[in-house]
Amino acid sequence: MGDKVRLAVTGALAGAVNGCFGGGGGMVMAPLLQGWCRRETKRALATCVAAILPLCVVSAAVYALQGGFPWGEAAPYLIGGAVGGAVGGRLFPAVAAKWLKRLFAAFLLYGAWRYLR
């Protein structure tokens, strides 16, 4: 299977997860980009950030058109997310790929534990 097909399938899976669950596409995309698409860790994680924004915009638009987007509730998340994203983006170059993988895995495990409780 060609690289472009793998990337397209990875994007489709991330988009489907994002649409079904209201987020989380990057949690699918990052491991697939690293393992299946053979991208270096930092490149894969940075690609997720670039790809997830449009996926989230599309998902939010679909929710909004269906009347299910709580604008008032989302505002604090958006503000906090923007601040956190700026801080994380500044820290990203300084953190070793090994630690990024470990932190990402820890967040995945924590999220899985919370959902399974």
ABEGO torsion letter per residue (X at the ends): XBAAAAAAAAAAAAAAAAAAAGEGAAAAAAAAAAAAAGBBAAAAAAAAAAAAAAAAAAAAAAAAAAGABBAAAAAAAAAAAAAAAAAAAAAAAABBAAAAAAAAAAAAAAAAAAAAX
